[in-house]
Amino acid sequence: MKESKYVRLADTMFRILSRSRIPVFLHKKSNHIFTVRQHIVLLVLRQYENKSYHVFVEWLFEAYYLRMFMQLSNIPDYTTLQKFAARVSGTILEKIISSFILLIRNIRKIFTGIDSSGFKSTHSSQYYAERTRLRKKWIKLSIGADILKQIISEIKPLSVAVADKGYDSEETHVLVREDLKAYCIIPPRYAHIPIWKTHGR
């Protein structure tokens, strides 16, 4: 089993976390068995391998050299990783992403794409919502990422912004072209309307 790529990935992540000044432990009263950095690296590796938490922990039993490099005296239970992922704050993740971008110095401007999705704000089932006639409440999430490097960020200037027709509006074009000084590629929302009937600059 070749573990060199996982060791290199872990090494890169540890260097990024060192730059981010991430605390060793989230709380003073934590059990101090696994550090925050170890947890984050394990979560990244799990995502990289596209494994479930349970399968990833089983995989760790075979990854001897990776465990030695990460100085894991024990292998965490899969629920430990799940609980850490649920309680880690967005501020910590923003610090990590920002440090990663600064580490890659060849990125001067971002070629970004943006999209959004809706999520239910409650955990009730569709059947329950229909039976009780609950009002549908949705949370809209919009996220932008560099298309070339797959980096999510707001700390680098834009060069090109790509989005679907759902973002076609005068406000969006003005924001990207005039405020952010970038090139905007968004198809028209109503393509069938002739150009002479289209309003806006």
Buried (B, 14 or more C-beta within 10 A) or exposed (E): EEBEEBBEBBEBBBEBBEBBEBEEBBEEEEEEEBBBBBBBBBBBBBEEEEBEBEEBBEBBEEBEEBBEBBEBEEBBEBEBBBEBBEEBEEEBEBBBBBBBBBEEEEBEEBBBBBBEEEEEEEEEEEEEBEEEEEEEEEEEEEEBBBBEBEBBBEEBEBBBBBBEEBBBEEEBBBBBBEEBEBEBEBEEEEEEEEEEEEEEE
